[in-house]
Amino acid sequence: MKIIVLPLFRLPSGHHKAAEAIIEHITRIRPDAQIQTVDILSYCHESLETVVSKMYMQWISKKPDSYSKFYKSFIYTPDGKRSEQVPLHVWDKYFEFRLARFIEKEQPDYIICTHSYPSKLLNHLKRQRKIDVPVINVYTDFFVSDVWGKQGIDYHFVPHLEAKKWLTKFGVPGSRIFITGIPVHPSFEVEHTRSEYRSILVGGGNSGLGHLEKLLNSLQSEPLSYMYKVLCGHNEKLREQIISLKNPRIQALSYMSSREEMNRYYEEASAIITKPGGITVSEVLEKELPVFIASALPGQEEFNADYLKKRQLIYELCDDKPVEQQITAIIESDIERSKWKKRLDMYRLEKEHTLETTLINIFGKKSSSIPL
């Protein structure tokens, strides 16, 4: 069995994390599967991918309000039909042509999309009957943007019941929609004895985006009783800034490639301060860690935050109170923790099947043992 997984861009993102999670789950049930991950932009035009990804990063960091307005006008609209109304541009047709040729060459049995743009292209190709390969949408946010392909896609792995209802409005049969939650790598499903060590994780520093500087300044001005471990990733400037604070309660953590190590940090923490990325929040909720949001990137993170706040699954930090005071009011209160856990359990109950069970229903299961 041959499977092609389509994220977008080469830079690390939630779409790539979702792809890695899906691949690991598939490998466990179908060790015979040949799985290939392809960034269609790089495949079609490597220099274009570099330019587009750089422009995107600069846009959301330097002109966040402009990007937010663009996103709300063209990517995610109240009726969800904006993308369908916009005619295919020249570059869409070019990528469709190249993608169809690629599929013809590779002859996959299934295609999995963890980004909306490849899904849009495949949806159009399937509706024109130019390809007939089964396609799976794996949604990586807590909402369904207008760009995702819908009617022409064979299977939809959605985060929650609301997303399933949303897709049915566009004529997608409920039998093709599976509430699996946003994919989480199996490494984070492993439980260890939770540490009593008092620490708060701080995420969102890897890309250099967000408002961590403001948060760090607030923490620096407070008497702290918890250790704050900041996930810096490859952001050397942030790491040096934290070291320069010379605060024994604020620690910089460099890039870690091991999910097992990341899992250990999750389990040592009492809470996390992070941005509302779909994959990150899903990992943290899997570990039953209270989530505090200090900022959100324009576009998808804004809509993720809206949904998560509506379900009361995250807490939003405000500027008029000390940061640690806001956190301890939740995590040191048995009543508040119990209420939050009940809300989390209600959210989890919406899952109809585990991701692995859903994959088995589609792909079947093959023993990894070698016949004699």
C-alpha positions as a Markdown table, in Angstrom:
| # | Residue | x | y | z |
|---|---|---|---|---|
| 1 | Met | 0.0 | 0.0 | 0.0 |
| 2 | Lys | 1.4 | 3.4 | -1.0 |
| 3 | Ile | 0.3 | 6.6 | 0.7 |
| 4 | Ile | 1.3 | 10.2 | -0.1 |
| 5 | Val | 1.1 | 12.8 | 2.7 |
| 6 | Leu | 0.8 | 16.5 | 1.6 |
| 7 | Pro | 1.6 | 19.2 | 4.1 |
| 8 | Leu | 2.7 | 22.6 | 2.7 |
| 9 | Phe | 6.0 | 24.5 | 3.0 |
| 10 | Arg | 9.3 | 23.1 | 4.3 |
| 11 | Leu | 9.4 | 25.3 | 7.5 |
| 12 | Pro | 8.3 | 23.4 | 10.7 |
| 13 | Ser | 4.6 | 23.9 | 11.3 |
| 14 | Gly | 1.6 | 22.2 | 12.8 |
| 15 | His | 0.8 | 20.7 | 9.3 |
| 16 | His | 4.1 | 18.8 | 9.4 |
| 17 | Lys | 3.5 | 17.7 | 13.0 |
| 18 | Ala | 0.1 | 16.4 | 12.0 |
| 19 | Ala | 1.7 | 14.6 | 9.1 |
| 20 | Glu | 4.3 | 13.0 | 11.4 |
| 21 | Ala | 1.6 | 12.0 | 13.8 |
| 22 | Ile | -0.6 | 10.4 | 11.1 |
| 23 | Ile | 2.4 | 8.6 | 9.6 |
| 24 | Glu | 3.4 | 7.1 | 13.0 |
| 25 | His | -0.2 | 5.9 | 13.6 |
| 26 | Ile | -0.4 | 4.3 | 10.1 |
| 27 | Thr | 3.0 | 2.6 | 10.5 |
| 28 | Arg | 1.7 | 1.0 | 13.7 |
| 29 | Ile | -1.3 | -0.6 | 12.0 |
| 30 | Arg | 0.2 | -1.0 | 8.5 |
| 31 | Pro | 3.9 | -1.6 | 8.7 |
| 32 | Asp | 3.9 | -2.6 | 5.1 |
| 33 | Ala | 2.8 | 0.9 | 4.0 |
| 34 | Gln | 5.1 | 2.9 | 1.8 |
| 35 | Ile | 4.6 | 6.5 | 2.9 |
| 36 | Gln | 6.0 | 9.6 | 1.2 |
| 37 | Thr | 5.7 | 13.2 | 2.4 |
| 38 | Val | 5.7 | 15.8 | -0.3 |
| 39 | Asp | 5.6 | 19.6 | -0.2 |
| 40 | Ile | 3.9 | 20.4 | -3.5 |
| 41 | Leu | 5.3 | 23.9 | -3.7 |
| 42 | Ser | 8.9 | 22.7 | -3.3 |
| 43 | Tyr | 8.2 | 19.8 | -5.7 |
| 44 | Cys | 6.8 | 22.1 | -8.4 |
| 45 | His | 9.1 | 25.1 | -7.9 |
| 46 | Glu | 11.7 | 25.1 | -5.1 |
| 47 | Ser | 12.6 | 28.8 | -5.3 |
| 48 | Leu | 8.9 | 29.8 | -5.2 |
| 49 | Glu | 8.4 | 27.9 | -1.9 |
| 50 | Thr | 11.3 | 29.8 | -0.4 |
| 51 | Val | 9.9 | 33.1 | -1.5 |
| 52 | Val | 6.3 | 32.4 | -0.5 |
| 53 | Ser | 7.2 | 31.1 | 3.0 |
| 54 | Lys | 9.5 | 34.1 | 3.6 |
| 55 | Met | 6.8 | 36.5 | 2.5 |
| 56 | Tyr | 4.3 | 34.7 | 4.8 |
| 57 | Met | 6.5 | 35.0 | 7.8 |
| 58 | Gln | 7.3 | 38.6 | 7.2 |
| 59 | Trp | 3.6 | 39.5 | 6.6 |
| 60 | Ile | 2.3 | 38.0 | 9.9 |
| 61 | Ser | 5.2 | 39.4 | 11.9 |
| 62 | Lys | 5.4 | 42.9 | 10.5 |
| 63 | Lys | 1.8 | 43.5 | 9.3 |
| 64 | Pro | -0.4 | 41.3 | 11.6 |
| 65 | Asp | -3.5 | 43.5 | 11.2 |
| 66 | Ser | -3.3 | 43.4 | 7.4 |
| 67 | Tyr | -2.9 | 39.6 | 7.4 |
| 68 | Ser | -5.8 | 39.2 | 9.9 |
| 69 | Lys | -8.1 | 41.2 | 7.6 |
| 70 | Phe | -7.0 | 39.2 | 4.6 |
| 71 | Tyr | -7.6 | 35.9 | 6.4 |
| 72 | Lys | -11.1 | 37.0 | 7.5 |
| 73 | Ser | -11.9 | 38.2 | 3.9 |
| 74 | Phe | -10.6 | 35.3 | 1.8 |
| 75 | Ile | -9.6 | 32.3 | 4.0 |
| 76 | Tyr | -12.3 | 31.9 | 6.7 |
| 77 | Thr | -15.6 | 33.7 | 6.2 |
| 78 | Pro | -19.0 | 33.4 | 8.0 |
| 79 | Asp | -20.7 | 31.5 | 5.3 |
| 80 | Gly | -17.6 | 29.4 | 4.4 |
| 81 | Lys | -18.1 | 29.9 | 0.7 |
| 82 | Arg | -15.6 | 32.6 | -0.2 |
| 83 | Ser | -13.0 | 30.2 | -1.6 |
| 84 | Glu | -15.5 | 28.6 | -3.8 |
| 85 | Gln | -16.6 | 31.9 | -5.3 |
| 86 | Val | -13.1 | 33.0 | -6.1 |
| 87 | Pro | -12.1 | 31.6 | -9.6 |
| 88 | Leu | -9.0 | 29.4 | -9.9 |
| 89 | His | -6.0 | 31.6 | -10.5 |
| 90 | Val | -3.2 | 30.8 | -13.0 |
| 91 | Trp | -1.0 | 29.3 | -10.2 |
| 92 | Asp | -3.8 | 27.1 | -9.0 |
| 93 | Lys | -4.2 | 25.6 | -12.5 |
| 94 | Tyr | -0.4 | 25.2 | -12.7 |
| 95 | Phe | -0.2 | 23.4 | -9.4 |
| 96 | Glu | -3.2 | 21.2 | -10.3 |
| 97 | Phe | -1.5 | 20.2 | -13.6 |
| 98 | Arg | 1.7 | 19.3 | -11.8 |
| 99 | Leu | 0.0 | 17.5 | -9.0 |
| 100 | Ala | -2.1 | 15.4 | -11.4 |
| 101 | Arg | 1.1 | 14.5 | -13.3 |
| 102 | Phe | 2.8 | 13.6 | -10.0 |
| 103 | Ile | -0.1 | 11.4 | -8.9 |
| 104 | Glu | -0.1 | 9.7 | -12.3 |
| 105 | Lys | 3.6 | 8.9 | -11.9 |
| 106 | Glu | 3.5 | 7.7 | -8.3 |
| 107 | Gln | 0.2 | 5.8 | -8.4 |
| 108 | Pro | -0.6 | 6.1 | -4.7 |
| 109 | Asp | -3.4 | 4.1 | -3.1 |
| 110 | Tyr | -4.3 | 7.0 | -0.8 |
| 111 | Ile | -3.5 | 10.7 | -0.4 |
| 112 | Ile | -3.6 | 12.5 | 3.0 |
| 113 | Cys | -3.8 | 16.3 | 3.2 |
| 114 | Thr | -2.7 | 18.1 | 6.4 |
| 115 | His | -2.9 | 21.5 | 4.7 |
| 116 | Ser | -5.9 | 23.1 | 3.1 |
| 117 | Tyr | -4.2 | 24.2 | -0.2 |
| 118 | Pro | -3.3 | 20.7 | -1.5 |
| 119 | Ser | -6.8 | 19.6 | -0.5 |
| 120 | Lys | -8.3 | 22.4 | -2.5 |
| 121 | Leu | -6.3 | 21.4 | -5.6 |
| 122 | Leu | -7.2 | 17.7 | -5.2 |
| 123 | Asn | -10.9 | 18.5 | -4.6 |
| 124 | His | -11.0 | 20.3 | -8.0 |
| 125 | Leu | -9.1 | 17.5 | -9.7 |
| 126 | Lys | -11.5 | 14.9 | -8.3 |
| 127 | Arg | -14.6 | 16.8 | -9.2 |
| 128 | Gln | -13.3 | 17.1 | -12.8 |
| 129 | Arg | -12.6 | 13.3 | -12.7 |
| 130 | Lys | -8.9 | 13.8 | -13.5 |
| 131 | Ile | -7.9 | 11.6 | -10.6 |
| 132 | Asp | -9.7 | 8.9 | -8.7 |
| 133 | Val | -7.3 | 8.3 | -5.7 |
| 134 | Pro | -9.1 | 8.4 | -2.3 |
| 135 | Val | -8.2 | 11.6 | -0.5 |
| 136 | Ile | -8.3 | 12.2 | 3.3 |
| 137 | Asn | -8.5 | 15.6 | 4.8 |
| 138 | Val | -6.8 | 15.8 | 8.3 |
| 139 | Tyr | -7.8 | 19.1 | 9.9 |
| 140 | Thr | -5.1 | 20.7 | 12.0 |
| 141 | Asp | -7.1 | 23.6 | 13.5 |
| 142 | Phe | -10.3 | 23.9 | 15.6 |
| 143 | Phe | -12.2 | 25.3 | 12.7 |
| 144 | Val | -12.6 | 24.4 | 9.0 |
| 145 | Ser | -11.3 | 27.2 | 6.7 |
| 146 | Asp | -13.0 | 27.9 | 3.3 |
| 147 | Val | -9.9 | 26.7 | 1.4 |
| 148 | Trp | -10.2 | 23.0 | 2.3 |
| 149 | Gly | -11.7 | 20.8 | -0.4 |
| 150 | Lys | -15.0 | 19.4 | 0.7 |
| 151 | Gln | -17.5 | 17.6 | -1.6 |
| 152 | Gly | -14.8 | 15.9 | -3.7 |
| 153 | Ile | -12.8 | 14.6 | -0.7 |
| 154 | Asp | -13.4 | 11.0 | 0.4 |
| 155 | Tyr | -12.7 | 11.1 | 4.1 |
| 156 | His | -12.6 | 14.0 | 6.7 |
| 157 | Phe | -10.9 | 13.7 | 10.1 |
| 158 | Val | -12.3 | 16.6 | 12.1 |
| 159 | Pro | -11.5 | 17.9 | 15.5 |
| 160 | His | -15.0 | 18.0 | 17.0 |
| 161 | Leu | -18.8 | 17.7 | 16.5 |
| 162 | Glu | -19.2 | 21.4 | 15.5 |
| 163 | Ala | -16.7 | 20.9 | 12.6 |
| 164 | Lys | -18.7 | 17.8 | 11.4 |
| 165 | Lys | -21.9 | 19.7 | 11.4 |
| 166 | Trp | -20.2 | 22.5 | 9.5 |
| 167 | Leu | -19.1 | 20.2 | 6.7 |
| 168 | Thr | -22.5 | 18.6 | 6.4 |
| 169 | Lys | -23.9 | 22.1 | 5.4 |
| 170 | Phe | -21.7 | 21.8 | 2.3 |
| 171 | Gly | -23.2 | 18.5 | 1.3 |
| 172 | Val | -20.5 | 16.2 | 2.7 |
| 173 | Pro | -22.2 | 13.0 | 3.9 |
| 174 | Gly | -21.9 | 12.4 | 7.6 |
| 175 | Ser | -20.7 | 8.9 | 6.9 |
| 176 | Arg | -17.5 | 10.3 | 5.4 |
| 177 | Ile | -16.8 | 12.6 | 8.4 |
| 178 | Phe | -14.9 | 11.1 | 11.4 |
| 179 | Ile | -14.5 | 13.0 | 14.7 |
| 180 | Thr | -11.0 | 11.9 | 15.6 |
| 181 | Gly | -9.7 | 15.1 | 17.2 |
| 182 | Ile | -6.6 | 16.9 | 15.9 |
| 183 | Pro | -3.8 | 14.3 | 15.4 |
| 184 | Val | -1.4 | 13.9 | 18.3 |
| 185 | His | 1.8 | 11.8 | 18.0 |
| 186 | Pro | 1.6 | 8.5 | 19.9 |
| 187 | Ser | 4.6 | 9.6 | 22.0 |
| 188 | Phe | 2.4 | 12.1 | 23.9 |
| 189 | Glu | -0.1 | 9.4 | 24.7 |
| 190 | Val | 2.5 | 7.6 | 26.9 |
| 191 | Glu | 2.0 | 8.4 | 30.6 |
| 192 | His | 4.6 | 8.5 | 33.3 |
| 193 | Thr | 4.3 | 9.3 | 37.0 |
| 194 | Arg | 3.6 | 13.1 | 37.0 |
| 195 | Ser | 6.3 | 15.1 | 38.8 |
| 196 | Glu | 5.5 | 17.3 | 41.8 |
| 197 | Tyr | 8.1 | 19.7 | 40.4 |
| 198 | Arg | 6.7 | 23.2 | 40.2 |
| 199 | Ser | 7.3 | 24.5 | 36.7 |
| 200 | Ile | 5.4 | 26.3 | 34.0 |
| 201 | Leu | 6.2 | 25.7 | 30.3 |
| 202 | Val | 6.3 | 28.7 | 28.0 |
| 203 | Gly | 5.9 | 27.9 | 24.3 |
| 204 | Gly | 5.6 | 29.9 | 21.1 |
| 205 | Gly | 9.3 | 31.1 | 21.0 |
| 206 | Asn | 10.6 | 28.9 | 18.2 |
| 207 | Ser | 9.5 | 31.0 | 15.2 |
| 208 | Gly | 10.4 | 34.3 | 16.8 |
| 209 | Leu | 6.8 | 35.4 | 16.5 |
| 210 | Gly | 4.3 | 36.3 | 19.1 |
| 211 | His | 4.7 | 38.6 | 22.2 |
| 212 | Leu | 7.1 | 36.7 | 24.4 |
| 213 | Glu | 9.1 | 39.7 | 25.1 |
| 214 | Lys | 6.2 | 41.4 | 26.8 |
| 215 | Leu | 5.5 | 38.3 | 28.8 |
| 216 | Leu | 9.1 | 37.9 | 29.9 |
| 217 | Asn | 9.2 | 41.5 | 31.1 |
| 218 | Ser | 6.0 | 40.9 | 33.1 |
| 219 | Leu | 7.5 | 37.8 | 34.7 |
| 220 | Gln | 10.8 | 39.6 | 35.4 |
| 221 | Ser | 9.0 | 42.2 | 37.4 |
| 222 | Glu | 7.2 | 39.7 | 39.6 |
| 223 | Pro | 8.3 | 37.6 | 42.6 |
| 224 | Leu | 8.0 | 34.0 | 41.2 |
| 225 | Ser | 7.4 | 30.8 | 43.0 |
| 226 | Tyr | 7.3 | 28.6 | 39.9 |
| 227 | Met | 10.1 | 27.8 | 37.5 |
| 228 | Tyr | 9.3 | 29.1 | 34.0 |
| 229 | Lys | 10.8 | 27.0 | 31.3 |
| 230 | Val | 10.8 | 28.8 | 27.9 |
| 231 | Leu | 10.8 | 26.6 | 24.8 |
| 232 | Cys | 13.2 | 28.6 | 22.5 |
| 233 | Gly | 13.6 | 26.1 | 19.7 |
| 234 | His | 16.1 | 27.5 | 17.2 |
| 235 | Asn | 15.5 | 31.1 | 18.4 |
| 236 | Glu | 18.9 | 32.0 | 19.6 |
| 237 | Lys | 18.0 | 35.7 | 20.1 |
| 238 | Leu | 15.3 | 34.7 | 22.6 |
| 239 | Arg | 17.6 | 32.3 | 24.4 |
| 240 | Glu | 20.2 | 35.0 | 24.8 |
| 241 | Gln | 17.6 | 37.4 | 26.0 |
| 242 | Ile | 16.5 | 35.0 | 28.7 |
| 243 | Ile | 20.0 | 34.3 | 29.8 |
| 244 | Ser | 20.6 | 38.1 | 30.1 |
| 245 | Leu | 17.7 | 38.4 | 32.5 |
| 246 | Lys | 19.8 | 36.4 | 35.1 |
| 247 | Asn | 16.6 | 35.3 | 36.7 |
| 248 | Pro | 17.0 | 31.8 | 38.3 |
| 249 | Arg | 13.2 | 31.3 | 37.9 |
| 250 | Ile | 13.2 | 31.8 | 34.1 |
| 251 | Gln | 15.1 | 29.1 | 32.2 |
| 252 | Ala | 15.7 | 28.9 | 28.4 |
| 253 | Leu | 15.3 | 25.5 | 26.7 |
| 254 | Ser | 17.0 | 25.0 | 23.4 |
| 255 | Tyr | 15.6 | 23.0 | 20.4 |
| 256 | Met | 14.7 | 19.4 | 21.3 |
| 257 | Ser | 14.2 | 16.9 | 18.5 |
| 258 | Ser | 13.0 | 14.1 | 20.8 |
| 259 | Arg | 9.3 | 13.9 | 21.4 |
| 260 | Glu | 10.0 | 11.7 | 24.4 |
| 261 | Glu | 12.0 | 14.6 | 26.0 |
| 262 | Met | 9.1 | 17.0 | 25.1 |
| 263 | Asn | 6.7 | 14.6 | 26.7 |
| 264 | Arg | 8.8 | 14.6 | 29.9 |
| 265 | Tyr | 8.7 | 18.4 | 30.0 |
| 266 | Tyr | 4.9 | 18.3 | 29.6 |
| 267 | Glu | 4.6 | 15.9 | 32.5 |
| 268 | Glu | 6.9 | 18.0 | 34.8 |
| 269 | Ala | 4.8 | 21.1 | 34.2 |
| 270 | Ser | 1.8 | 22.3 | 36.1 |
| 271 | Ala | 0.5 | 24.4 | 33.2 |
| 272 | Ile | 1.7 | 25.9 | 29.9 |
| 273 | Ile | 1.6 | 29.4 | 28.5 |
| 274 | Thr | 1.5 | 29.2 | 24.7 |
| 275 | Lys | -0.1 | 30.4 | 21.4 |
| 276 | Pro | -3.3 | 28.7 | 20.3 |
| 277 | Gly | -1.9 | 26.5 | 17.6 |
| 278 | Gly | -4.1 | 23.5 | 16.8 |
| 279 | Ile | -1.4 | 20.9 | 17.2 |
| 280 | Thr | 0.3 | 22.4 | 20.3 |
| 281 | Val | -3.0 | 22.8 | 22.2 |
| 282 | Ser | -4.1 | 19.3 | 21.2 |
| 283 | Glu | -0.8 | 17.9 | 22.6 |
| 284 | Val | -1.2 | 19.8 | 25.8 |
| 285 | Leu | -4.8 | 18.8 | 26.3 |
| 286 | Glu | -3.8 | 15.2 | 25.7 |
| 287 | Lys | -1.5 | 15.7 | 28.7 |
| 288 | Glu | -4.3 | 17.4 | 30.7 |
| 289 | Leu | -2.3 | 20.5 | 31.2 |
| 290 | Pro | -4.2 | 23.8 | 31.8 |
| 291 | Val | -3.5 | 26.2 | 28.9 |
| 292 | Phe | -2.9 | 29.9 | 29.2 |
| 293 | Ile | -2.8 | 32.2 | 26.2 |
| 294 | Ala | -0.8 | 35.4 | 26.2 |
| 295 | Ser | -1.1 | 36.1 | 22.5 |
| 296 | Ala | -2.3 | 34.7 | 19.2 |
| 297 | Leu | -0.9 | 35.1 | 15.7 |
| 298 | Pro | -3.3 | 36.6 | 13.1 |
| 299 | Gly | -5.4 | 34.3 | 11.1 |
| 300 | Gln | -5.9 | 30.7 | 12.2 |
| 301 | Glu | -4.7 | 31.2 | 15.8 |
| 302 | Glu | -7.3 | 33.9 | 16.3 |
| 303 | Phe | -10.1 | 31.5 | 15.3 |
| 304 | Asn | -8.6 | 28.7 | 17.3 |
| 305 | Ala | -8.6 | 30.9 | 20.4 |
| 306 | Asp | -12.2 | 31.9 | 19.7 |
| 307 | Tyr | -13.3 | 28.3 | 19.7 |
| 308 | Leu | -11.2 | 27.2 | 22.7 |
| 309 | Lys | -12.4 | 30.2 | 24.8 |
| 310 | Lys | -16.0 | 29.4 | 23.8 |
| 311 | Arg | -15.6 | 25.9 | 25.1 |
| 312 | Gln | -13.6 | 27.3 | 28.2 |
| 313 | Leu | -10.7 | 24.9 | 27.5 |
| 314 | Ile | -8.1 | 27.7 | 27.7 |
| 315 | Tyr | -7.5 | 30.7 | 29.9 |
| 316 | Glu | -6.6 | 34.1 | 28.5 |
| 317 | Leu | -4.0 | 36.1 | 30.4 |
| 318 | Cys | -4.7 | 39.8 | 31.0 |
| 319 | Asp | -2.3 | 42.7 | 31.4 |
| 320 | Asp | -3.8 | 44.2 | 34.6 |
| 321 | Lys | -2.8 | 41.4 | 37.0 |
| 322 | Pro | 0.5 | 39.6 | 37.7 |
| 323 | Val | 0.9 | 36.6 | 35.4 |
| 324 | Glu | 1.7 | 34.1 | 38.2 |
| 325 | Gln | -1.3 | 35.3 | 40.2 |
| 326 | Gln | -3.6 | 34.5 | 37.3 |
| 327 | Ile | -2.1 | 31.1 | 36.8 |
| 328 | Thr | -2.1 | 30.0 | 40.4 |
| 329 | Ala | -5.7 | 31.1 | 40.8 |
| 330 | Ile | -6.5 | 28.2 | 38.5 |
| 331 | Ile | -3.9 | 25.5 | 39.0 |
| 332 | Glu | -3.9 | 25.7 | 42.8 |
| 333 | Ser | -7.7 | 25.6 | 43.1 |
| 334 | Asp | -9.1 | 22.1 | 43.3 |
| 335 | Ile | -12.6 | 23.5 | 42.4 |
| 336 | Glu | -11.3 | 25.3 | 39.3 |
| 337 | Arg | -9.2 | 22.4 | 38.2 |
| 338 | Ser | -12.2 | 20.1 | 38.6 |
| 339 | Lys | -14.5 | 22.3 | 36.5 |
| 340 | Trp | -11.8 | 22.6 | 33.8 |
| 341 | Lys | -11.4 | 18.8 | 33.7 |
| 342 | Lys | -15.1 | 18.3 | 33.3 |
| 343 | Arg | -15.1 | 20.6 | 30.3 |
| 344 | Leu | -12.2 | 18.8 | 28.8 |
| 345 | Asp | -13.9 | 15.4 | 29.3 |
| 346 | Met | -17.0 | 16.8 | 27.6 |
| 347 | Tyr | -14.9 | 17.8 | 24.6 |
| 348 | Arg | -13.2 | 14.4 | 24.5 |
| 349 | Leu | -16.5 | 12.6 | 24.5 |
| 350 | Glu | -17.3 | 14.1 | 21.1 |
| 351 | Lys | -14.7 | 11.8 | 19.5 |
| 352 | Glu | -16.6 | 8.9 | 17.8 |
| 353 | His | -13.5 | 6.8 | 17.4 |
| 354 | Thr | -9.8 | 7.0 | 18.1 |
| 355 | Leu | -7.6 | 8.0 | 15.2 |
| 356 | Glu | -6.1 | 4.5 | 15.0 |
| 357 | Thr | -9.5 | 2.8 | 14.9 |
| 358 | Thr | -10.6 | 5.2 | 12.1 |
| 359 | Leu | -7.4 | 4.4 | 10.1 |
| 360 | Ile | -7.9 | 0.7 | 10.6 |
| 361 | Asn | -11.5 | 1.0 | 9.2 |
| 362 | Ile | -10.1 | 2.7 | 6.1 |
| 363 | Phe | -6.8 | 0.9 | 5.5 |
| 364 | Gly | -7.3 | -2.4 | 7.3 |
| 365 | Lys | -4.7 | -3.8 | 9.7 |
| 366 | Lys | -1.7 | -5.9 | 8.8 |
| 367 | Ser | 0.4 | -7.9 | 11.2 |
| 368 | Ser | 4.0 | -6.8 | 11.5 |
| 369 | Ser | 5.2 | -10.4 | 11.9 |
| 370 | Ile | 7.2 | -12.0 | 9.1 |
| 371 | Pro | 5.7 | -15.3 | 7.8 |
| 372 | Leu | 7.9 | -18.3 | 7.9 |
